[in-house]
Amino acid sequence: MKSVIIGAGIFLCIFSVGAATFVETFDNEDLENWREIVQRGAALDSWKTINNELHAINDRESFRLLTIGDDTWRDYVVEFDVKPVKKHGPGSIAIAARIKGASVLWCMIGDALLPGPEARVSCFSGNLHGGKFLLIDTQRGSLLKVKKWSTLKLRIQENNLTFWINGKLPLEPMEIPDVNEVPALLEEFETDFTTGGAGFGLSGYTALFDNIIITGEGIPNRGGLSVTPRAKLATTWGKLKQF
């Protein structure tokens, strides 16, 4: 992952002036400001570091999301590296933004949530606890390759959303729908998706996550990207705040 980390550092240098950057490389065991959102039926397990990469297991189709940020976050770019280690059944890898409580905007690649066995790239707005989602866009796509690193990136700016997988656009840039136009969903959503934190997660997979980078105005500056070889260690966090 060394070359990936260096590339990410170059990205930060050329990003727009005035934007602050939050970086998490999981080089220590501090997850104090992170919280987990668990969809009903998701597997409950600890998040742990293995060789300074975050390891997560969810062998069920329901999602686990690890999130950070607050209601002041508005327009930003979030990206991370992910390596699926094992696929347990129908599952997906997700990237999320403007999270309030259990309500999220998110994009995912996989074969979970939507009917049919085919792999798709899809973006939604919805509530993990309420179980109702509004599909923004979806297209057929390929699953992420097991035991190979990929990069997911999501940019949210005003009322627009853009999603990349390994630098490519699997979907055209999208407009975030107004949930007020779907009255039956209002009680489940409990948000207008204008502000909120960011995160990532998985269903039906064991996977490694690394190099979480969030850039935008109002994002707290934190962390740096290491280009040194990773130490061999394993640390478990079992007391994350859950929602």
Disulfide bonds with the S-S distance in Angstrom:
Cys107-Cys123 2.02
